[in-house]
Amino acid sequence: MIVLSCNDICKTYGANPILNNISFSIRNGEKVGLIGPNGSGKTTLFNILVGAIEKDMGNIFIRRGLKIGYLKQHTDMAGDKTIYDECLQVFTPLIEMEQRLRTLEEHIANEGLKGESDRLTELMSDYSHLLEEFNKRDGYGYESEIRGILKGLGFKDEDMGKRVDILSGGQKTRLALAKLLLDRPNLLLLDEPTNHLDIDAIDWLESYMADYEGAALIISHDRYFLDNTISRIFHLENLKLSIYDTNYSMYMKERKKELELLRKQYDNQQREIMRQQEIIERFSNYGDRRYIRQAQSRQKLLDRMKLLDKPTDARSVNISFEPKVKSGRDVLSCNDVEKSFGDFKLLEDIEFNIYRGEKVGLIGPNGIGKTTLFRMILGEIPHDAGKISIGHNVNIEYFDQEQHNLDLNKTIIDEVWDDNPKLNHYQIRNILSRFLFIGDDIFREIENLSGGERGRLALLKLMLSNANFLLMDEPTNHLDIDSKEVLEDALMDYKGTLLVISHDRYFLNKVVDRILDLTETGIQEYLGNYNYYLNKKAEMVVVEEEERKTRTQIQLEKRKEREALRTERRRREDISNLEDRIEQEESELKALDELLCDPKLYDEPDKIIKLSKKRDDTQAKLDTLYKEWILLTESHIT
């Protein structure tokens, strides 16, 4: 079933067209990736779909009753509520429903004493319908659902009571995503949902999306996430939308073939145009009327020819990192390094070496101390114990994910030229153009640049440094997919040494040849890329489980199995007995309810009170039996 359909959507800002004749449909339950270069109109399309901005032309058809949830890339969430209470707001209708149930219970008890039969029947009917709806919406499970989703997205128990107004921008985005998932819309519009998530949280989100019953349209530059989540690709570029019924990796293969075919068709047409123009010019120069008519005829055919657009390779950023000098074999050594902040020990037992030419990925959850370790290597902050040694002839350059090393008050050209005064004006402009800073763009102030533009500028400065050891903290953040692939190719060709913090698993797979996994107890090394790391971790879990099983343990397990069988038989007998008792008490409760609903009873208030007390006692017994039954059945699940 189609939940949303767009036909010929157009949007223009001033004289600049953004979207032209965009058409697509999304079926219930399908997950679609929306990709394209930065500035291609992806977020504009999202804003049109949710009605935040008006389209110029076209039609949007939305299934009746469809609930759409939109996660913006940047949120302005504020207020003095806690993280937990902010999520609790999602369930306000459910909480109000629970309060209405309690109120109805009180009214039913009061009306029962008054003996007003019609009113009591009405109240009990309302109560029955409301309770059915409350249970249908899992009215007793929302608190555990809130904690489950918050923990999945990287919040800890101690974070639940933090006020929203003290959260970082990344934390606010994660909170907004949590609220959206708790709201369970029929169609999710997610704009860069994996930004600000560590690898564990991204893995959790992938699993969540796999089980999510609704549809989703996802803008993402996380290619690994796209491969594991979506089944279709919408590619938006040059005002047009192309649709691919596949995941990201297969899309890339198809896309490359298409671009190659389009390039050949374009080249062939250009050659034919040049050939016809030469013939037209030659015939026109003959001066003979017959040749002039032929030239005019050919010109008319040429004018009517539908010209093919020149295929553009969006990977137009030109990056290359070239070390000026060759470093010694030993580039970096960390031995028993520790770092504490007050009584809190952030890093301990940090020990590893990096050698010339290696490309090493540093991974670990947010807040584990990766950036702090970088700052200690750079000498920006001291370490408390251990030793950090930089090798001979090692020139370090640092890519900061927050771009704090950029002067926001400078223009683009001044930022680059001030660090490289030996370059002339022509060389500076040429280099800037390679990073897509063209024309008057080079005079824009850095504070007015987007995150992606600042990232490109920081990479440009890094390229010009000619360093032989690059420390890079989340270099693919804010880059579109094409720019990421350009960066990956440049780093793969880099002859120096690389240590990179990244949550981009696709990037880690392609670029690094060793993984350092930073944990609370130190660093674990894996001699391969990210997939190798995953495989080794899985193997280690199996080996650890096997190593725990000694002969004595195996015998003990057999005894436990026999005991478990006896326990299971007893448990089943207990459940059967409980179910018989529950059935008896339910029958008793039903009989009491029928008596209490009898209009003749309202003339005997003493009997009503007696029966109501008996009903309460029966309900209490039944509740106790239910709890015992739940404990027995859940013990089997555990």
C-alpha positions in Angstrom: 0.0 0.0 0.0 1.3 3.4 -1.0 1.4 5.8 2.0 2.9 8.8 0.2 3.2 9.9 -3.4 4.7 12.9 -5.1 4.1 14.0 -8.7 6.1 16.7 -10.5 7.2 18.6 -7.4 9.0 21.9 -8.3 10.7 24.4 -6.1 12.6 27.6 -6.9 14.3 30.2 -4.6 14.4 33.4 -6.5 16.0 32.6 -9.9 17.6 29.4 -8.6 15.6 26.2 -9.2 16.1 23.6 -6.5 13.7 20.8 -7.5 12.3 20.1 -10.9 9.5 17.5 -11.6 10.3 15.3 -8.6 8.1 12.2 -8.6 8.2 9.1 -6.4 6.1 7.0 -4.1 6.7 5.2 -0.8 5.0 2.0 0.2 4.0 1.0 3.8 6.9 -0.6 5.7 9.7 0.2 3.1 12.9 2.0 4.1 14.3 4.4 1.5 17.6 6.2 1.4 17.6 9.8 0.0 21.1 10.7 -1.1 22.8 13.4 -3.1 25.5 16.1 -2.9 25.2 18.8 -0.2 22.9 21.6 -1.5 21.0 19.3 -3.9 17.7 19.9 -2.2 17.2 16.9 0.1 16.2 18.9 3.2 14.1 21.2 1.1 12.1 18.2 -0.1 11.6 17.0 3.5 10.3 20.5 4.5 7.9 20.4 1.6 6.6 16.9 2.6 5.9 18.1 6.2 4.4 21.4 5.0 7.1 23.6 6.5 7.6 25.3 3.1 5.3 25.5 0.1 6.0 23.8 -3.2 5.7 25.8 -6.4 4.1 23.1 -8.5 3.1 19.5 -8.3 0.9 17.3 -6.1 1.5 15.4 -2.9 -0.8 12.5 -1.9 -0.7 11.3 1.7 -2.7 8.4 2.9 -5.6 9.4 5.2 -4.7 9.3 8.8 -0.9 9.0 8.1 1.2 10.2 11.0 4.6 11.6 9.8 7.5 12.1 12.1 10.4 14.4 11.1 13.9 14.4 12.6 15.7 17.6 11.7 19.5 17.6 11.4 19.7 20.5 13.9 17.2 20.9 16.7 16.5 23.8 19.0 15.1 21.8 21.9 15.0 23.8 25.1 13.3 23.9 28.5 13.9 22.9 32.1 12.5 19.4 31.9 14.7 16.3 32.4 15.6 14.0 29.5 13.2 11.4 30.9 10.3 13.8 31.5 10.8 15.2 27.9 10.2 11.7 26.6 7.3 11.2 28.9 5.5 14.0 27.1 5.1 11.7 24.1 2.8 9.5 26.2 0.6 12.4 27.6 -2.6 11.0 26.0 -1.8 7.6 27.5 -1.1 9.1 31.0 -4.4 11.1 30.7 -6.2 7.9 29.7 -4.8 6.1 32.8 -6.0 9.0 35.0 -9.5 8.8 33.4 -9.6 5.1 34.3 -8.8 5.8 37.9 -11.5 8.5 37.9 -14.1 6.1 36.4 -13.3 3.5 39.0 -14.1 6.0 41.7 -17.4 7.0 40.0 -18.4 3.4 39.5 -17.9 2.7 43.2 -19.9 5.8 44.2 -22.8 5.1 41.8 -22.9 1.5 43.0 -23.7 2.8 46.5 -26.3 5.3 45.2 -28.1 2.6 43.3 -28.6 4.5 40.0 -28.7 1.7 37.5 -28.6 3.5 34.2 -25.7 5.7 35.2 -23.7 2.8 36.5 -24.3 0.7 33.4 -23.0 3.7 31.3 -20.0 4.2 33.5 -19.1 0.5 33.4 -19.4 0.4 29.6 -17.2 3.5 29.3 -14.6 1.9 31.6 -14.6 -1.4 29.7 -14.0 0.4 26.3 -11.3 2.7 27.8 -9.5 -0.2 29.5 -9.5 -2.2 26.3 -7.9 0.8 24.4 -5.4 1.4 27.2 -4.2 -2.2 27.1 -4.2 -2.2 23.3 -1.8 0.8 23.4 0.5 -1.0 25.9 -0.5 1.4 28.7 1.6 -0.4 31.3 4.8 -0.6 29.2 5.7 3.0 28.2 8.1 3.6 31.0 10.4 0.7 30.2 10.1 1.6 26.5 11.4 5.1 27.2 14.4 3.8 29.1 15.1 1.2 26.4 15.2 3.7 23.6 17.2 6.3 25.5 19.8 3.6 26.5 19.9 2.3 22.9 20.8 5.8 21.7 23.6 6.2 24.1 22.1 7.8 27.2 23.0 6.2 30.6 20.9 5.8 33.7 22.6 8.9 35.3 21.7 11.0 32.2 17.9 10.5 32.7 17.6 13.3 35.2 19.7 15.9 33.3 17.9 19.0 32.2 17.4 19.6 28.5 18.7 23.1 28.5 22.2 22.0 29.6 22.6 19.3 26.9 25.0 19.7 23.9 23.7 20.0 20.4 24.4 16.3 19.7 22.6 15.2 22.9 19.6 17.2 21.9 19.5 15.6 18.5 19.7 12.2 20.1 16.9 13.1 22.5 14.7 14.4 19.5 15.3 11.1 17.8 14.3 9.2 20.9 11.0 11.1 21.2 10.3 10.5 17.5 10.8 6.7 17.8 8.7 6.6 21.0 5.9 8.4 19.1 6.0 5.6 16.4 4.7 7.5 13.4 3.7 5.7 10.2 6.3 7.4 8.2 9.7 8.6 9.5 11.6 11.4 7.8 15.1 11.2 9.2 17.7 13.8 8.3 21.2 12.4 9.2 20.0 10.3 12.1 23.4 8.8 12.8 25.1 12.1 13.4 26.2 12.3 17.0 25.8 8.5 17.5 28.7 6.3 18.4 29.1 2.9 16.7 27.1 1.0 19.4 24.2 3.4 19.1 24.2 3.2 15.3 24.1 -0.7 15.5 21.1 -0.4 17.9 19.4 2.0 15.5 20.0 -0.4 12.6 18.3 -3.2 14.5 15.5 -0.9 15.5 14.8 0.1 11.9 14.9 -3.5 10.7 12.0 -4.3 13.1 10.2 -1.0 12.6 6.8 -1.6 11.0 6.3 1.9 9.5 8.0 3.4 6.4 11.1 5.6 6.5 12.7 8.1 4.1 16.3 8.6 5.4 18.8 11.3 4.4 22.2 9.9 5.4 25.9 10.0 4.4 26.5 6.9 6.5 26.9 4.3 3.7 27.3 1.3 6.1 24.1 2.3 7.8 22.3 2.7 4.4 23.5 -0.8 3.4 22.1 -2.3 6.6 18.9 -0.4 6.6 17.3 0.5 3.3 16.1 -1.4 0.2 15.7 1.5 -2.2 17.8 4.6 -3.1 16.5 8.0 -4.2 19.4 9.9 -5.8 18.8 13.7 -6.0 21.1 15.7 -8.1 20.9 18.5 -10.7 17.2 19.1 -9.8 16.3 15.5 -10.7 15.5 12.4 -8.8 16.6 8.9 -9.9 15.3 5.7 -8.2 17.2 2.5 -7.6 15.6 -0.6 -6.1 18.7 -1.7 -4.2 20.9 -0.8 -1.3 23.8 1.7 -1.4 26.7 -0.6 -2.5 24.7 -2.0 -5.4 23.5 1.5 -6.3 27.1 2.6 -6.6 27.9 -0.1 -9.1 24.8 0.7 -11.2 25.5 4.4 -10.9 29.0 4.1 -12.2 27.8 2.1 -15.2 25.2 4.7 -15.9 27.6 7.6 -15.7 30.0 5.8 -18.1 27.2 5.2 -20.6 25.9 8.8 -20.3 29.5 10.1 -20.8 29.9 8.0 -24.0 26.5 9.2 -25.3 27.4 12.8 -24.5 30.8 12.5 -26.2 29.3 10.9 -29.2 26.6 13.6 -29.5 29.3 16.4 -29.1 31.4 14.8 -31.9 28.3 14.6 -34.2 27.4 18.2 -33.4 31.0 19.3 -34.3 30.9 17.2 -37.5 27.6 18.8 -38.6 28.8 22.3 -37.8 31.9 21.7 -39.9 29.7 20.5 -42.8 27.4 23.5 -42.4 30.3 25.9 -42.4 31.9 24.3 -45.4 28.6 24.3 -47.4 27.9 27.9 -46.5 31.3 28.9 -47.7 30.8 27.4 -51.1 28.3 30.2 -51.9 26.2 27.9 -54.2 22.5 28.2 -53.6 22.1 24.4 -53.5 24.8 24.0 -50.9 23.4 27.0 -48.8 20.0 25.2 -48.8 21.6 22.0 -47.6 23.5 24.0 -44.9 20.3 25.6 -43.7 18.5 22.2 -43.7 21.3 20.7 -41.6 21.2 23.7 -39.2 17.5 23.2 -38.7 18.0 19.6 -37.8 20.8 20.6 -35.4 18.7 23.2 -33.8 16.0 20.6 -33.2 18.4 18.1 -31.7 17.7 17.4 -28.0 21.0 18.1 -26.3 22.2 15.8 -23.6 23.3 17.2 -20.4 27.0 16.8 -19.7 27.4 14.1 -17.0 28.9 15.7 -14.0 31.1 13.8 -11.6 30.2 15.1 -8.2 33.5 13.9 -6.9 35.1 17.1 -8.1 37.0 18.0 -4.9 40.7 17.2 -5.6 42.5 16.2 -2.5 46.0 14.7 -2.1 48.2 14.5 1.0 51.9 14.5 0.4 54.4 14.4 3.3 57.3 16.8 2.9 59.8 14.6 4.7 59.9 10.9 5.6 59.6 10.1 9.3 61.4 7.4 11.2 60.0 3.9 11.5 58.6 4.6 15.0 56.0 7.3 14.8 54.1 7.2 18.1 54.5 5.2 21.3 52.1 5.2 24.3 53.1 3.2 27.4 50.9 2.8 30.5 49.3 6.2 29.9 46.7 7.4 32.4 44.4 10.5 32.7 42.0 11.5 35.4 39.8 14.5 36.0 39.5 14.9 39.7 38.4 11.6 41.1 37.2 10.4 37.8 39.7 8.2 35.9 39.0 8.6 32.2 42.0 6.7 30.7 44.1 3.9 32.1 46.5 1.3 30.9 46.8 2.9 27.4 49.5 1.1 25.5 50.1 0.9 21.8 52.6 1.8 19.0 52.1 3.2 15.6 54.7 2.8 12.8 55.5 4.6 9.6 52.9 4.1 6.8 50.2 2.6 9.0 46.6 3.8 8.8 45.0 3.1 12.2 41.4 3.6 13.3 40.6 4.6 16.9 37.1 3.6 17.9 35.0 3.5 21.1 31.8 4.9 22.6 31.2 8.6 23.0 32.8 9.9 26.2 35.4 7.1 26.5 38.3 9.6 26.0 39.3 9.3 22.3 39.6 13.1 21.7 41.3 13.5 25.1 43.9 11.0 24.0 44.5 13.0 20.8 45.0 16.2 22.8 47.6 14.5 25.0 49.4 13.2 21.9 49.4 16.8 20.6 50.7 18.1 24.0 47.6 20.3 24.5 46.9 18.7 27.9 49.2 16.7 30.2 48.9 13.0 31.0 49.0 11.9 34.6 51.1 8.8 34.2 53.0 6.8 31.6 54.9 8.0 28.6 53.9 9.3 25.2 56.8 9.4 22.7 56.8 11.0 19.2 59.3 9.5 16.7 62.2 11.1 14.8 61.2 13.5 12.0 57.5 13.2 12.8 55.5 16.2 11.7 52.0 16.1 13.2 48.9 17.9 11.8 45.5 17.7 13.4 42.0 17.7 11.9 39.6 18.8 14.6 36.0 17.7 14.1 34.8 20.9 15.6 37.2 23.0 13.4 38.4 25.0 16.3 41.6 25.7 14.4 39.6 27.9 11.9 39.4 31.6 12.6 35.7 32.4 12.2 36.4 36.1 11.6 38.7 35.5 8.6 37.7 35.0 5.0 38.4 31.7 3.3 41.3 33.1 1.3 42.9 34.8 4.3 42.6 31.7 6.4 44.6 29.7 3.8 47.0 32.4 2.7 48.0 33.4 6.2 49.2 29.9 6.9 50.9 29.6 3.5 52.4 33.1 2.7 54.8 31.7 0.1 52.0 30.9 -2.3 51.0 33.6 -4.8 47.5 34.8 -5.6 47.1 32.5 -8.6 48.2 29.4 -6.7 45.8 30.2 -3.8 42.9 30.6 -6.2 43.8 27.4 -8.0 44.0 25.4 -4.8 40.7 26.9 -3.5 38.9 26.0 -6.7 40.0 22.4 -6.3 38.0 22.4 -3.1 35.0 24.0 -4.8 35.6 27.5 -3.4 35.2 29.5 -6.7 34.8 33.2 -7.6 33.6 35.5 -4.8 33.1 32.5 -2.5 36.7 32.8 -1.4 35.9 36.2 0.2 33.1 34.7 2.4 33.7 34.8 6.2 34.2 31.4 7.8 31.5 31.9 10.4 29.0 32.0 7.5 30.1 28.6 6.1 28.1 25.4 6.5 29.5 22.4 8.3 30.5 20.7 5.1 32.2 23.9 3.7 34.2 24.2 7.0 35.2 20.6 6.7 36.5 21.1 3.2 38.4 24.1 4.3 40.0 22.2 7.2 41.0 19.4 4.8 42.5 21.9 2.4 44.7 23.3 5.2 45.6 19.8 6.2 46.6 19.0 2.6 48.9 22.0 2.4 50.6 21.2 5.7 52.7 18.4 4.1 52.7 16.6 7.5 53.8 13.0 7.6 51.5 12.0 10.6 47.8 13.0 10.4 45.6 12.9 13.5 42.0 13.1 12.3 39.0 13.4 14.5 35.8 12.4 12.7 36.9 13.8 9.3 33.9 12.5 7.4 31.4 14.4 9.5 29.4 17.0 7.5 30.9 15.7 4.2 28.5 14.4 1.5 29.0 10.9 0.2 31.0 11.9 -2.9 33.4 14.1 -0.8 33.8 11.2 1.6 34.9 8.9 -1.2 37.4 11.5 -2.5 38.9 11.8 1.0 39.1 8.0 1.3 40.9 7.7 -2.0 43.4 10.5 -1.0 44.1 8.8 2.4 44.6 5.4 0.8 47.2 7.0 -1.5 48.8 8.9 1.4 52.4 7.8 2.0 52.5 9.1 5.6 51.0 7.7 8.8 47.3 8.1 9.9 45.6 7.8 13.2 41.9 8.6 12.8 38.9 8.7 15.2 35.8 7.7 13.3 32.3 6.3 13.7 32.0 5.9 9.9 32.3 2.1 9.5 32.4 2.3 5.7 35.3 4.7 5.9 37.1 2.4 8.5 36.6 -0.6 6.2 38.1 1.2 3.2 41.0 3.2 4.7 42.4 1.6 7.9 44.5 -1.5 8.3 44.4 -1.7 12.1 41.7 -0.9 14.7 42.4 0.3 18.2 39.3 -0.3 20.4 39.3 2.1 23.4 37.5 0.7 26.4 37.2 1.6 30.1 40.0 -0.9 30.9 42.5 0.1 28.1 43.0 -0.6 24.4 42.5 -3.7 22.4 44.2 -4.0 19.0 42.8 -5.7 15.9 45.1 -6.2 12.8 42.5 -5.4 10.1 39.7 -3.1 9.1 36.3 -2.7 10.7 34.8 -5.9 9.4 37.8 -7.8 10.6 37.3 -6.3 14.0 33.7 -7.4 14.1 34.6 -11.0 13.1 37.4 -11.2 15.7 35.2 -9.9 18.4 32.6 -12.5 17.6 35.2 -15.2 17.6 36.6 -14.0 20.9 33.1 -14.3 22.5 32.8 -17.9 21.3 36.4 -18.8 22.5 35.8 -17.2 25.9 32.6 -19.2 26.4 34.3 -22.4 25.3 37.4 -21.8 27.6 35.1 -21.4 30.6 33.8 -24.9 30.2 36.1 -27.3 32.1 35.2 -31.0 32.6 33.8 -30.3 36.1 31.7 -27.5 34.6 30.4 -29.8 31.9 29.4 -32.4 34.6 27.8 -29.6 36.6 25.9 -28.4 33.6 24.5 -31.9 33.1 23.3 -32.0 36.7 21.8 -28.5 36.2 20.1 -29.7 33.1 18.5 -32.6 35.0 17.5 -30.3 37.8 16.1 -27.8 35.2 13.9 -30.6 33.7 12.5 -31.4 37.2 12.0 -27.7 37.9 10.3 -27.2 34.6 7.9 -30.1 35.3 7.0 -28.6 38.7 6.7 -25.2 37.1 4.2 -26.5 34.5 2.2 -28.2 37.2 2.1 -25.0 39.3 1.0 -23.0 36.2 -1.8 -25.5 35.5 -3.0 -25.3 39.1 -2.8 -21.5 39.0 -4.8 -21.3 35.8 -7.5 -23.5 37.4 -7.7 -21.2 40.4 -7.6 -18.1 38.2 -10.5 -19.5 36.2 -12.5 -20.1 39.4 -11.9 -16.6 40.7 -12.7 -15.1 37.3 -16.0 -16.9 37.3 -16.7 -15.7 40.8 -15.8 -12.1 39.8 -18.1 -12.3 36.7 -21.0 -13.6 38.8 -20.5 -10.7 41.3 -20.4 -8.2 38.5 -23.7 -9.6 37.1 -25.3 -9.3 40.6 -24.0 -5.7 41.0 -25.5 -4.8 37.7 -28.9 -6.1 38.6 -31.3 -3.0 39.0 -33.3 -4.8 41.7 -30.2 -4.7 43.9 -30.2 -0.9 44.2 -33.0 -1.0 46.8 -30.7 -2.9 49.1 -27.6 -0.7 49.8 -26.4 -3.0 52.6 -26.3 -5.9 50.2 -24.4 -3.7 47.6 -21.8 -2.8 50.1 -21.4 -6.5 51.1 -21.2 -7.6 47.5 -18.7 -4.8 46.5 -16.4 -5.8 49.4 -16.6 -9.4 48.3 -15.8 -8.3 44.7 -12.8 -6.3 46.0 -11.5 -9.3 47.9 -12.0 -11.5 44.9 -10.2 -9.0 42.6 -7.3 -8.8 45.1 -7.0 -12.6 45.1 -7.2 -12.6 41.3 -4.5 -9.9 41.1 -2.2 -12.0 43.4 -2.8 -15.1 41.2 -2.1 -13.1 38.1 1.3 -11.9 39.5 2.2 -15.5 40.5 1.3 -16.7 37.0 3.4 -13.9 35.3 6.4 -14.7 37.6 6.2 -18.4 36.7 5.7 -17.8 32.9 8.5 -15.1 32.8 10.9 -17.4 34.7 10.6 -19.8 31.7 11.4 -17.0 29.2 14.5 -16.0 31.3 
